Amino acid sequence: MNNFLLARPDSVLRTAGERARFPDPGQAVTALRKWRTGAGPNMVVGALPFDPAEPAALWQPDTAVHTAGPWRPAALPPLPAVRVTGQVPSPADHLARVEKLVARLAEPGAELGKVVAARTVLAEADGPLDPEVVAAHLLARYPNANVYAVDLTAAGRPGETLFGATPEVLVTRHGDRVRLLPLAGTLPRHADPRADAEQSRALLASGKNHDEHRYVTDWIRQRLTPVCAELDIPAEPELLSTEQVWHLATPVRGVLRDPATTALDLALLLHPTPAVNGTPFAASLAAIAADEPRRGFYGGAVGWCADDGDGEWVVAIRGAELAADRRTLRASAGGGIVAASDPATELAETTAKFRTLLGALGCRLPED
């Protein structure tokens, strides 16, 4: 049964079953337009892949329950032991890749301004992992995150599941109001309070990280200005913290010009942002495809859109893809590389980001 869960701090959406699937997001857009003039309610739920050319896991569910307030799981069953079985590329190879990217980005007249370089961790559980139980553990550990679990059957991957706990909101649309919370520019947190406070100040003062963040807000301004009558993008980002990292974040608000523009329209307009891809769009996408295994749904988007146009989409990071055997999984983490990036710092950033998922699963990287 095709299941979907998105548990945000202020609401929970659960769906079950499938009436129709939309591997091409354009089919979902067309269906939403049709439903808007007919008898409802209807909605589209699921996930967008990182690469827009790949099939989406979008579908119309049989049933949907949307409730206000946080998710409160009835129980928290223990998880089977999980161990890391591999890293692609290895930490040393990731360092070498970042060094090459920095050199390429620093060349006079370089085509690329930023590339998000990711690495992947492979892990295996001693017994079957229940995606909902994993999601419950993620929520218990990160109550302020957006916790998701999405069946990938609609993308032609029966039995596989995408799950995670992301801090990043791609876009929400309620009525004519649009909100986003892009994150770009990151430093790991410290256990020592003084060192951690100094790290937060260092991030706020970092020209490199502000440049990385500005690529994202510039992209958002460019993409949303044509569809928003009002658009408020603060000139400077603010700090956002998770248990593992400090982020630069910019709360963006807008008012739509045309009420026919849906949340799915906006997600497709924005995704993938330079926060997970880079800039320019096509060149960074090509650079990633040339150097990495296919990302699948890592760096994609998870969310829903109702026939009235309202909806919520979050960025699919701090998570993993679970295979149909329910025992093997693949998790990815990346960082934005610009000409001023330091390879060792970039490696440490990805290691810190892996802690979100691996910590909830009770394991860690060998070098962490």
RAVENFEN-V221954 format. One line per field, one symbol per residue. psi: psi as a letter, one per 40 degrees, with the letter a starting at -180 (. if undefined). A space follows every 50 residues. Layout:
psi: ???
This chain:
psi: hhihhhhideihhhiiihdiigdhddddddddddddeahaiiihiaihid heeiiighihidihhhiiiihghdigiiiiihiheihhiidddddddddd dddddeihfhdhdihhhiiihhihieihhhdddddddddddgeeihhihh hedeefgheiihiagiehhdiihhbehhiigihhhiiiiidhdddddddd ddddehddddddddddddddddddddehdihhhidiiiihiaddihihih hhiihidheehiddddddddihiedecaiicdddddddddeiihebehea ihaihieeeiihhihgifaihhideediihiiiiihhideihdddddddd ddddddddddefiiide.
